[in-house]
Amino acid sequence: MGLAKITIIFLSFITIMVASTTAVVYEVGDSQGWIIGNIDYSQWASTKNFHVNDILVFNYNNKYHNVMQVSKQEYESCTITNPIATFNTGKDCITLQAYGDYYYVCGIPGHCQIGQKFHINIVGTSSQGSASVVASPLCFMLLITISAILEFCFFLTF
């Protein structure tokens, strides 16, 4: 009987740990992706609550676009001379790894000026939002460990 109580307490603890390791995945521009035209990326970003470990997915045609993380000054002026990072695969996944401001633009001449840019600010520690939730690799390792422990406990019980 004591083993069952220990198992329940352990599983409760692991459940709390697993819940805290999730991240929200945001497709930039939702179904329209990272394009120029009829999407307001600043408006899109303003409707989200971004947090550390959330993931931005940029979907675009890499013949016509790219993604650059830039400084506030480069973002505001749309003059990119020293980007923090450049992505150009057409399906880029960027994990937001720390608190603070992030500025993203398309580095193709003229695209930033016509609105293919947005800014986000990371202010919290838990992931929220209507985007799909994905577990981190740590979460999967914990689930495997839980499964192994449960099998061992039930083996000892019977």
OpenMM code with the backbone's topology and positions (N, CA, C; nanometers):
from openmm import Vec3, app, unit

residues = "MET GLY LEU ALA LYS ILE THR ILE ILE PHE LEU SER PHE ILE THR ILE MET VAL ALA SER THR THR ALA VAL VAL TYR GLU VAL GLY ASP SER GLN GLY TRP ILE ILE GLY ASN ILE ASP TYR SER GLN TRP ALA SER THR LYS ASN PHE HIS VAL ASN ASP ILE LEU VAL PHE ASN TYR ASN ASN LYS TYR HIS ASN VAL MET GLN VAL SER LYS GLN GLU TYR GLU SER CYS THR ILE THR ASN PRO ILE ALA THR PHE ASN THR GLY LYS ASP CYS ILE THR LEU GLN ALA TYR GLY ASP TYR TYR TYR VAL CYS GLY ILE PRO GLY HIS CYS GLN ILE GLY GLN LYS PHE HIS ILE ASN ILE VAL GLY THR SER SER GLN GLY SER ALA SER VAL VAL ALA SER PRO LEU CYS PHE MET LEU LEU ILE THR ILE SER ALA ILE LEU GLU PHE CYS PHE PHE LEU THR PHE".split()
positions = [
    Vec3(0.0821, -0.1200, 0.0000),
    Vec3(0.0000, 0.0000, 0.0000),
    Vec3(0.0859, 0.1255, 0.0000),
    Vec3(0.1985, 0.1241, 0.0721),
    Vec3(0.2878, 0.2388, 0.0763),
    Vec3(0.3474, 0.2685, -0.0608),
    Vec3(0.3746, 0.1628, -0.1377),
    Vec3(0.4307, 0.1805, -0.2713),
    Vec3(0.3326, 0.2525, -0.3623),
    Vec3(0.2047, 0.2232, -0.3489),
    Vec3(0.1027, 0.2898, -0.4306),
    Vec3(0.0976, 0.4395, -0.3990),
    Vec3(0.1068, 0.4768, -0.2706),
    Vec3(0.1054, 0.6185, -0.2324),
    Vec3(0.2281, 0.6901, -0.2871),
    Vec3(0.3437, 0.6264, -0.2771),
    Vec3(0.4668, 0.6872, -0.3286),
    Vec3(0.4563, 0.7064, -0.4797),
    Vec3(0.3998, 0.6061, -0.5468),
    Vec3(0.3836, 0.6155, -0.6917),
    Vec3(0.2919, 0.7305, -0.7287),
    Vec3(0.1822, 0.7481, -0.6589),
    Vec3(0.0878, 0.8565, -0.6866),
    Vec3(0.1537, 0.9924, -0.6622),
    Vec3(0.2266, 1.0069, -0.5550),
    Vec3(0.2961, 1.1331, -0.5264),
    Vec3(0.3991, 1.1612, -0.6355),
    Vec3(0.4751, 1.0589, -0.6726),
    Vec3(0.5759, 1.0750, -0.7766),
    Vec3(0.5116, 1.1159, -0.9089),
    Vec3(0.4032, 1.0518, -0.9467),
    Vec3(0.3354, 1.0847, -1.0723),
    Vec3(0.2793, 1.2266, -1.0699),
    Vec3(0.2293, 1.2706, -0.9555),
    Vec3(0.1800, 1.4081, -0.9441),
    Vec3(0.2930, 1.5074, -0.9673),
    Vec3(0.4069, 1.4807, -0.9072),
    Vec3(0.5237, 1.5663, -0.9240),
    Vec3(0.5673, 1.5704, -1.0703),
    Vec3(0.5756, 1.4565, -1.1339),
    Vec3(0.6172, 1.4481, -1.2743),
    Vec3(0.5168, 1.5201, -1.3638),
    Vec3(0.3882, 1.5074, -1.3358),
    Vec3(0.2862, 1.5756, -1.4150),
    Vec3(0.3056, 1.7265, -1.4104),
    Vec3(0.3371, 1.7790, -1.2937),
    Vec3(0.3624, 1.9225, -1.2802),
    Vec3(0.4859, 1.9615, -1.3607),
    Vec3(0.5912, 1.8799, -1.3544),
    Vec3(0.7130, 1.9097, -1.4298),
    Vec3(0.6876, 1.9056, -1.5798),
    Vec3(0.6117, 1.8070, -1.6261),
    Vec3(0.5821, 1.7942, -1.7683),
    Vec3(0.5006, 1.9136, -1.8155),
    Vec3(0.4043, 1.9563, -1.7384),
    Vec3(0.3206, 2.0706, -1.7768),
    Vec3(0.4032, 2.1973, -1.7914),
    Vec3(0.5102, 2.2097, -1.7141),
    Vec3(0.5908, 2.3314, -1.7205),
    Vec3(0.6941, 2.3280, -1.8320),
    Vec3(0.7045, 2.2176, -1.9073),
    Vec3(0.8041, 2.2096, -2.0131),
    Vec3(0.7414, 2.2192, -2.1517),
    Vec3(0.6185, 2.2644, -2.1620),
    Vec3(0.5552, 2.2748, -2.2923),
    Vec3(0.5836, 2.4103, -2.3547),
    Vec3(0.5752, 2.4147, -2.4842),
    Vec3(0.5956, 2.5385, -2.5587),
    Vec3(0.4825, 2.5532, -2.6587),
    Vec3(0.4481, 2.6762, -2.6880),
    Vec3(0.3467, 2.7020, -2.7893),
    Vec3(0.4186, 2.7269, -2.9210),
    Vec3(0.3670, 2.6673, -3.0262),
    Vec3(0.4224, 2.6868, -3.1600),
    Vec3(0.3307, 2.7836, -3.2344),
    Vec3(0.3881, 2.8940, -3.2804),
    Vec3(0.3129, 2.9949, -3.3552),
    Vec3(0.3586, 2.9957, -3.4996),
    Vec3(0.2661, 2.9762, -3.5923),
    Vec3(0.2978, 2.9922, -3.7334),
    Vec3(0.2826, 3.1404, -3.7653),
    Vec3(0.3920, 3.2050, -3.7986),
    Vec3(0.3910, 3.3483, -3.8252),
    Vec3(0.3000, 3.3764, -3.9443),
    Vec3(0.2015, 3.4650, -3.9218),
    Vec3(0.1047, 3.4957, -4.0259),
    Vec3(-0.0062, 3.3939, -4.0369),
    Vec3(-0.0103, 3.3011, -3.9420),
    Vec3(-0.1081, 3.1910, -3.9422),
    Vec3(-0.1040, 3.1191, -4.0768),
    Vec3(-0.2169, 3.0888, -4.1360),
    Vec3(-0.2189, 3.0081, -4.2584),
    Vec3(-0.1617, 3.0816, -4.3794),
    Vec3(-0.1517, 3.2157, -4.3737),
    Vec3(-0.0959, 3.2895, -4.4874),
    Vec3(0.0562, 3.2814, -4.4924),
    Vec3(0.1182, 3.2587, -4.3779),
    Vec3(0.2634, 3.2475, -4.3735),
    Vec3(0.3331, 3.3821, -4.3763),
    Vec3(0.4591, 3.3796, -4.4152),
    Vec3(0.5480, 3.4975, -4.4171),
    Vec3(0.5525, 3.5487, -4.5613),
    Vec3(0.4633, 3.6437, -4.5906),
    Vec3(0.4477, 3.6948, -4.7271),
    Vec3(0.4385, 3.8473, -4.7232),
    Vec3(0.4358, 3.9092, -4.8390),
    Vec3(0.4021, 4.0512, -4.8461),
    Vec3(0.2597, 4.0601, -4.8986),
    Vec3(0.1928, 4.1657, -4.8611),
    Vec3(0.0572, 4.1809, -4.9111),
    Vec3(-0.0422, 4.2115, -4.8026),
    Vec3(-0.1435, 4.1292, -4.7941),
    Vec3(-0.2604, 4.1617, -4.7119),
    Vec3(-0.2544, 4.1081, -4.5690),
    Vec3(-0.1391, 4.1122, -4.5065),
    Vec3(-0.1301, 4.0709, -4.3666),
    Vec3(-0.0510, 4.1746, -4.2877),
    Vec3(-0.1041, 4.2068, -4.1718),
    Vec3(-0.0400, 4.3033, -4.0823),
    Vec3(0.0284, 4.2231, -3.9715),
    Vec3(0.1593, 4.2048, -3.9835),
    Vec3(0.2328, 4.1218, -3.8881),
    Vec3(0.2371, 4.1829, -3.7486),
    Vec3(0.2375, 4.3145, -3.7394),
    Vec3(0.2332, 4.3783, -3.6072),
    Vec3(0.1005, 4.3465, -3.5392),
    Vec3(-0.0074, 4.3513, -3.6151),
    Vec3(-0.1392, 4.3150, -3.5608),
    Vec3(-0.1414, 4.1670, -3.5228),
    Vec3(-0.0856, 4.0819, -3.6086),
    Vec3(-0.0806, 3.9383, -3.5802),
    Vec3(-0.0076, 3.9142, -3.4475),
    Vec3(0.1093, 3.9759, -3.4303),
    Vec3(0.1886, 3.9551, -3.3092),
    Vec3(0.1196, 4.0115, -3.1857),
    Vec3(0.0455, 4.1202, -3.2024),
    Vec3(-0.0186, 4.1839, -3.0861),
    Vec3(-0.1296, 4.0985, -3.0262),
    Vec3(-0.1766, 3.9989, -3.0980),
    Vec3(-0.2839, 3.9127, -3.0465),
    Vec3(-0.2303, 3.7885, -2.9759),
    Vec3(-0.0977, 3.7767, -2.9670),
    Vec3(-0.0358, 3.6582, -2.9067),
    Vec3(0.0312, 3.6929, -2.7745),
    Vec3(0.0448, 3.5934, -2.6890),
    Vec3(0.1192, 3.6052, -2.5631),
    Vec3(0.2417, 3.5156, -2.5728),
    Vec3(0.3528, 3.5741, -2.6116),
    Vec3(0.4756, 3.4971, -2.6318),
    Vec3(0.5495, 3.4782, -2.5000),
    Vec3(0.6125, 3.3609, -2.4863),
    Vec3(0.6866, 3.3267, -2.3652),
    Vec3(0.8155, 3.2548, -2.4018),
    Vec3(0.9074, 3.2510, -2.3063),
    Vec3(1.0326, 3.1795, -2.3255),
    Vec3(1.0014, 3.0344, -2.3636),
    Vec3(1.0741, 2.9830, -2.4603),
    Vec3(1.0627, 2.8473, -2.5162),
    Vec3(0.9520, 2.8309, -2.6186),
    Vec3(0.8713, 2.9344, -2.6419),
    Vec3(0.7758, 2.9269, -2.7519),
    Vec3(0.8543, 2.9223, -2.8823),
    Vec3(0.7884, 2.8744, -2.9867),
    Vec3(0.8552, 2.8561, -3.1150),
    Vec3(0.7810, 2.9325, -3.2239),
    Vec3(0.8559, 3.0090, -3.3027),
    Vec3(0.8012, 3.0773, -3.4190),
    Vec3(0.8346, 2.9943, -3.5418),
    Vec3(0.7342, 2.9667, -3.6247),
    Vec3(0.7561, 2.8941, -3.7495),
    Vec3(0.7271, 2.9908, -3.8641),
    Vec3(0.8274, 3.0133, -3.9463),
    Vec3(0.8142, 3.1000, -4.0630),
    Vec3(0.8032, 3.0112, -4.1861),
    Vec3(0.6895, 3.0163, -4.2552),
    Vec3(0.6698, 2.9430, -4.3801),
    Vec3(0.6653, 3.0430, -4.4943),
    Vec3(0.7533, 3.0244, -4.5948),
    Vec3(0.7604, 3.1194, -4.7055),
    Vec3(0.8357, 3.0568, -4.8223),
    Vec3(0.8258, 3.1217, -4.9360),
    Vec3(0.9017, 3.0804, -5.0534),
    Vec3(1.0386, 3.1462, -5.0434),
    Vec3(1.1428, 3.0659, -5.0264),
    Vec3(1.2762, 3.1234, -5.0040),
    Vec3(1.3399, 3.1832, -5.1297),
    Vec3(1.2719, 3.1780, -5.2411),
    Vec3(1.3190, 3.2501, -5.3599),
    Vec3(1.2836, 3.3987, -5.3497),
    Vec3(1.1822, 3.4299, -5.2676),
    Vec3(1.1321, 3.5667, -5.2618),
    Vec3(1.1417, 3.6308, -5.1236),
    Vec3(1.1732, 3.5536, -5.0217),
    Vec3(1.1740, 3.6056, -4.8847),
    Vec3(1.2856, 3.5402, -4.8036),
    Vec3(1.3120, 3.5987, -4.6883),
    Vec3(1.3969, 3.5394, -4.5859),
    Vec3(1.3488, 3.5946, -4.4523),
    Vec3(1.4158, 3.5591, -4.3458),
    Vec3(1.3829, 3.6103, -4.2127),
    Vec3(1.5124, 3.6576, -4.1499),
    Vec3(1.5082, 3.7781, -4.0958),
    Vec3(1.6244, 3.8291, -4.0240),
    Vec3(1.5810, 3.8774, -3.8873),
    Vec3(1.6559, 3.8362, -3.7857),
    Vec3(1.6379, 3.8937, -3.6535),
    Vec3(1.7327, 4.0125, -3.6477),
    Vec3(1.6789, 4.1284, -3.6105),
    Vec3(1.7576, 4.2519, -3.6164),
    Vec3(1.7439, 4.3314, -3.4872),
    Vec3(1.8226, 4.4378, -3.4780),
    Vec3(1.8152, 4.5284, -3.3631),
    Vec3(1.6917, 4.6184, -3.3766),
    Vec3(1.6579, 4.6852, -3.2682),
    Vec3(1.5450, 4.7782, -3.2704),
    Vec3(1.5676, 4.8883, -3.3745),
    Vec3(1.6895, 4.9401, -3.3811),
    Vec3(1.7202, 5.0473, -3.4756),
    Vec3(1.7034, 5.0006, -3.6209),
    Vec3(1.7529, 4.8812, -3.6509),
    Vec3(1.7381, 4.8288, -3.7866),
    Vec3(1.5917, 4.8011, -3.8180),
    Vec3(1.5177, 4.7535, -3.7200),
    Vec3(1.3753, 4.7277, -3.7363),
    Vec3(1.3007, 4.8564, -3.7699),
    Vec3(1.3256, 4.9597, -3.6908),
    Vec3(1.2538, 5.0854, -3.7106),
    Vec3(1.2904, 5.1532, -3.8424),
    Vec3(1.4162, 5.1449, -3.8827),
    Vec3(1.4599, 5.2131, -4.0054),
    Vec3(1.4472, 5.1254, -4.1306),
    Vec3(1.4279, 4.9957, -4.1107),
    Vec3(1.4282, 4.8990, -4.2225),
    Vec3(1.5586, 4.9061, -4.3006),
    Vec3(1.6663, 4.9401, -4.2330),
    Vec3(1.7998, 4.9408, -4.2919),
    Vec3(1.8812, 4.8351, -4.2190),
    Vec3(1.8998, 4.7217, -4.2839),
    Vec3(1.9660, 4.6083, -4.2199),
    Vec3(2.1118, 4.6025, -4.2665),
    Vec3(2.2033, 4.6266, -4.1728),
    Vec3(2.3461, 4.6199, -4.2046),
    Vec3(2.4168, 4.5114, -4.1251),
    Vec3(2.3614, 4.4748, -4.0099),
    Vec3(2.4268, 4.3780, -3.9239),
    Vec3(2.3211, 4.2933, -3.8515),
    Vec3(2.2531, 4.2030, -3.9241),
    Vec3(2.1477, 4.1238, -3.8589),
    Vec3(2.2029, 4.0342, -3.7480),
    Vec3(2.1209, 4.0130, -3.6468),
    Vec3(2.1582, 3.9223, -3.5378),
    Vec3(2.1623, 3.7790, -3.5897),
    Vec3(2.0637, 3.7457, -3.6734),
    Vec3(2.0563, 3.6118, -3.7338),
    Vec3(1.9822, 3.6210, -3.8656),
    Vec3(2.0166, 3.5331, -3.9585),
    Vec3(1.9486, 3.5273, -4.0875),
    Vec3(1.9040, 3.3838, -4.1122),
    Vec3(1.7799, 3.3702, -4.1577),
    Vec3(1.7217, 3.2387, -4.1866),
    Vec3(1.6706, 3.2421, -4.3299),
    Vec3(1.6885, 3.1328, -4.4032),
    Vec3(1.6451, 3.1347, -4.5429),
    Vec3(1.6062, 2.9982, -4.5983),
    Vec3(1.5551, 2.9104, -4.5128),
    Vec3(1.5186, 2.7762, -4.5609),
    Vec3(1.3784, 2.7713, -4.6206),
    Vec3(1.2937, 2.8670, -4.5841),
    Vec3(1.1539, 2.8635, -4.6275),
    Vec3(1.0635, 2.7985, -4.5252),
    Vec3(1.1226, 2.7329, -4.4270),
    Vec3(1.0471, 2.6727, -4.3165),
    Vec3(1.1373, 2.6783, -4.1935),
    Vec3(1.1473, 2.7981, -4.1382),
    Vec3(1.2380, 2.8209, -4.0263),
    Vec3(1.1633, 2.8143, -3.8936),
    Vec3(1.2228, 2.7431, -3.7984),
    Vec3(1.1691, 2.7330, -3.6629),
    Vec3(1.2657, 2.8031, -3.5689),
    Vec3(1.2157, 2.9025, -3.4969),
    Vec3(1.2999, 2.9808, -3.4078),
    Vec3(1.2431, 2.9709, -3.2673),
    Vec3(1.3236, 2.9204, -3.1745),
    Vec3(1.2831, 2.9102, -3.0347),
    Vec3(1.3179, 3.0397, -2.9637),
    Vec3(1.2214, 3.0957, -2.8947),
    Vec3(1.2420, 3.2192, -2.8180),
    Vec3(1.3064, 3.1791, -2.6860),
    Vec3(1.4360, 3.2051, -2.6717),
    Vec3(1.5130, 3.1472, -2.5635),
    Vec3(1.5300, 3.2339, -2.4398),
    Vec3(1.4895, 3.3592, -2.4455),
    Vec3(1.5124, 3.4463, -2.3303),
    Vec3(1.4082, 3.5568, -2.3267),
    Vec3(1.3979, 3.6210, -2.2117),
    Vec3(1.3096, 3.7364, -2.1988),
    Vec3(1.3634, 3.8505, -2.2822),
    Vec3(1.2756, 3.9429, -2.3214),
    Vec3(1.3202, 4.0629, -2.3910),
    Vec3(1.2490, 4.0848, -2.5220),
    Vec3(1.3042, 4.1763, -2.5998),
    Vec3(1.2456, 4.2155, -2.7274),
    Vec3(1.3109, 4.1400, -2.8420),
    Vec3(1.2284, 4.1011, -2.9384),
    Vec3(1.2739, 4.0347, -3.0594),
    Vec3(1.2160, 4.1106, -3.1784),
    Vec3(1.2999, 4.1381, -3.2757),
    Vec3(1.2590, 4.2110, -3.3954),
    Vec3(1.2897, 4.1253, -3.5175),
    Vec3(1.1883, 4.1022, -3.6021),
    Vec3(1.2047, 4.0209, -3.7219),
    Vec3(1.1596, 4.0993, -3.8442),
    Vec3(1.2361, 4.0857, -3.9527),
    Vec3(1.2033, 4.1516, -4.0795),
    Vec3(1.2367, 4.0560, -4.1936),
    Vec3(1.1785, 4.0849, -4.3090),
    Vec3(1.2250, 4.0203, -4.4315),
    Vec3(1.3368, 4.1090, -4.4848),
    Vec3(1.4506, 4.0492, -4.5163),
    Vec3(1.5665, 4.1247, -4.5606),
    Vec3(1.5696, 4.1544, -4.7097),
    Vec3(1.4687, 4.1109, -4.7835),
    Vec3(1.4635, 4.1414, -4.9268),
    Vec3(1.4310, 4.2902, -4.9413),
    Vec3(1.5070, 4.3635, -5.0233),
    Vec3(1.4849, 4.5084, -5.0354),
    Vec3(1.3382, 4.5456, -5.0613),
    Vec3(1.2904, 4.6384, -4.9799),
    Vec3(1.1550, 4.6895, -4.9927),
    Vec3(1.0502, 4.6164, -4.9099),
    Vec3(1.0749, 4.4921, -4.8727),
    Vec3(0.9734, 4.4144, -4.8012),
    Vec3(0.9479, 4.4674, -4.6602),
    Vec3(1.0535, 4.5005, -4.5877),
    Vec3(1.0370, 4.5564, -4.4533),
    Vec3(0.9566, 4.6863, -4.4599),
    Vec3(0.9898, 4.7720, -4.5573),
    Vec3(0.9233, 4.9008, -4.5695),
    Vec3(0.7732, 4.8892, -4.5946),
    Vec3(0.7306, 4.7806, -4.6570),
    Vec3(0.5866, 4.7658, -4.6829),
    Vec3(0.5177, 4.6748, -4.5807),
    Vec3(0.5884, 4.6466, -4.4687),
    Vec3(0.5219, 4.5812, -4.3562),
    Vec3(0.5572, 4.4380, -4.3253),
    Vec3(0.6539, 4.3799, -4.3932),
    Vec3(0.6903, 4.2415, -4.3623),
    Vec3(0.7917, 4.2429, -4.2481),
    Vec3(0.7383, 4.2752, -4.1308),
    Vec3(0.8192, 4.2842, -4.0097),
    Vec3(0.7276, 4.2801, -3.8891),
    Vec3(0.7828, 4.2408, -3.7735),
    Vec3(0.7083, 4.2484, -3.6476),
    Vec3(0.8031, 4.2433, -3.5299),
    Vec3(0.7520, 4.2865, -3.4175),
    Vec3(0.8265, 4.2935, -3.2912),
    Vec3(0.7464, 4.2179, -3.1865),
    Vec3(0.8153, 4.1435, -3.1017),
    Vec3(0.7494, 4.0799, -2.9877),
    Vec3(0.8318, 4.1048, -2.8626),
    Vec3(0.7656, 4.0939, -2.7494),
    Vec3(0.8317, 4.1101, -2.6203),
    Vec3(0.7966, 3.9907, -2.5345),
    Vec3(0.8962, 3.9218, -2.4822),
    Vec3(0.8760, 3.8054, -2.3966),
    Vec3(0.8666, 3.8540, -2.2528),
    Vec3(0.7500, 3.8297, -2.1905),
    Vec3(0.7284, 3.8809, -2.0556),
    Vec3(0.6969, 3.7748, -1.9520),
    Vec3(0.6625, 3.6528, -1.9900),
    Vec3(0.6219, 3.5529, -1.8914),
    Vec3(0.7013, 3.4256, -1.9021),
    Vec3(0.6647, 3.3266, -1.8174),
    Vec3(0.7381, 3.2003, -1.8154),
    Vec3(0.6561, 3.0822, -1.8625),
    Vec3(0.5243, 3.0953, -1.8698),
    Vec3(0.4447, 2.9803, -1.9128),
    Vec3(0.3862, 3.0075, -2.0502),
    Vec3(0.3637, 2.9026, -2.1256),
    Vec3(0.3108, 2.9164, -2.2603),
    Vec3(0.1590, 2.9211, -2.2568),
    Vec3(0.1050, 3.0181, -2.3288),
    Vec3(-0.0394, 3.0320, -2.3403),
    Vec3(-0.0714, 3.0633, -2.4840),
    Vec3(-0.1956, 3.0453, -2.5218),
    Vec3(-0.2367, 3.0841, -2.6549),
    Vec3(-0.3194, 2.9756, -2.7199),
    Vec3(-0.3699, 3.0055, -2.8375),
    Vec3(-0.4562, 2.9110, -2.9059),
    Vec3(-0.3796, 2.8264, -3.0064),
    Vec3(-0.2509, 2.8487, -3.0178),
    Vec3(-0.1702, 2.7685, -3.1098),
    Vec3(-0.1522, 2.6279, -3.0528),
    Vec3(-0.1078, 2.5367, -3.1383),
    Vec3(-0.0921, 2.3995, -3.0924),
    Vec3(0.0226, 2.3894, -2.9927),
    Vec3(0.0050, 2.3030, -2.8941),
    Vec3(0.1051, 2.2846, -2.7894),
    Vec3(0.1897, 2.1631, -2.8236),
    Vec3(0.3211, 2.1782, -2.8104),
    Vec3(0.4127, 2.0692, -2.8391),
    Vec3(0.5002, 2.0469, -2.7175),
    Vec3(0.5245, 1.9230, -2.6845),
    Vec3(0.6087, 1.8928, -2.5690),
    Vec3(0.7548, 1.9014, -2.6072),
    Vec3(0.8359, 1.9402, -2.5116),
    Vec3(0.9799, 1.9476, -2.5346),
    Vec3(1.0406, 1.8084, -2.5261),
    Vec3(1.1658, 1.7899, -2.5721),
    Vec3(1.2317, 1.6590, -2.5597),
    Vec3(1.2387, 1.6121, -2.4148),
    Vec3(1.2555, 1.7061, -2.3203),
    Vec3(1.2584, 1.6699, -2.1797),
    Vec3(1.1284, 1.6031, -2.1392),
    Vec3(1.0184, 1.6529, -2.1910),
    Vec3(0.8867, 1.5967, -2.1606),
    Vec3(0.8807, 1.4496, -2.2033),
    Vec3(0.9282, 1.4204, -2.3228),
    Vec3(0.9247, 1.2823, -2.3705),
    Vec3(1.0116, 1.1917, -2.2845),
    Vec3(1.1272, 1.2413, -2.2428),
    Vec3(1.2144, 1.1618, -2.1561),
    Vec3(1.1453, 1.1332, -2.0228),
    Vec3(1.0750, 1.2329, -1.9688),
    Vec3(1.0038, 1.2128, -1.8427),
    Vec3(0.8929, 1.1103, -1.8579),
    Vec3(0.8218, 1.1151, -1.9696),
    Vec3(0.7143, 1.0183, -1.9916),
    Vec3(0.7697, 0.8763, -2.0026),
    Vec3(0.8815, 0.8606, -2.0685),
    Vec3(0.9439, 0.7284, -2.0792),
    Vec3(0.9870, 0.6794, -1.9410),
    Vec3(1.0441, 0.7689, -1.8616),
    Vec3(1.0867, 0.7336, -1.7259),
    Vec3(0.9671, 0.6933, -1.6405),
    Vec3(0.8592, 0.7692, -1.6494),
    Vec3(0.7379, 0.7374, -1.5731),
    Vec3(0.6877, 0.5990, -1.6112),
    Vec3(0.6835, 0.5743, -1.7404),
    Vec3(0.6357, 0.4444, -1.7878),
    Vec3(0.7212, 0.3313, -1.7314),
    Vec3(0.8510, 0.3464, -1.7343),
    Vec3(0.9409, 0.2425, -1.6827),
    Vec3(0.9217, 0.2226, -1.5325),
    Vec3(0.9074, 0.3309, -1.4589),
    Vec3(0.8875, 0.3215, -1.3135),
    Vec3(0.7554, 0.2533, -1.2814),
    Vec3(0.6509, 0.2893, -1.3540),
    Vec3(0.5205, 0.2260, -1.3307),
    Vec3(0.5262, 0.0759, -1.3578),
    Vec3(0.5906, 0.0386, -1.4665),
    Vec3(0.6022, -0.1035, -1.4967),
    Vec3(0.6776, -0.1755, -1.3851),
    Vec3(0.7836, -0.1163, -1.3359),
    Vec3(0.8620, -0.1756, -1.2287),
    Vec3(0.7794, -0.1871, -1.1012),
    Vec3(0.7040, -0.0803, -1.0658),
    Vec3(0.6210, -0.0816, -0.9446),
    Vec3(0.5134, -0.1892, -0.9521),
    Vec3(0.4467, -0.1998, -1.0677),
    Vec3(0.3429, -0.3000, -1.0802),
    Vec3(0.4017, -0.4410, -1.0798),
    Vec3(0.5221, -0.4555, -1.1339),
    Vec3(0.5908, -0.5837, -1.1295),
    Vec3(0.6181, -0.6251, -0.9852),
    Vec3(0.6616, -0.5287, -0.8998),
    Vec3(0.6896, -0.5589, -0.7607),
    Vec3(0.5608, -0.5884, -0.6816),
    Vec3(0.4519, -0.5238, -0.7208),
    Vec3(0.3245, -0.5412, -0.6490),
    Vec3(0.2675, -0.6796, -0.6698),
    Vec3(0.2865, -0.7369, -0.7885),
    Vec3(0.2261, -0.8670, -0.8182),
    Vec3(0.3231, -0.9783, -0.8106),
] * unit.nanometer
topology = app.Topology()
chain = topology.addChain("A")
for resn in residues:
    res = topology.addResidue(resn, chain)
    for name in ("N", "CA", "C"):
        topology.addAtom(name, app.Element.getBySymbol(name[0]), res)
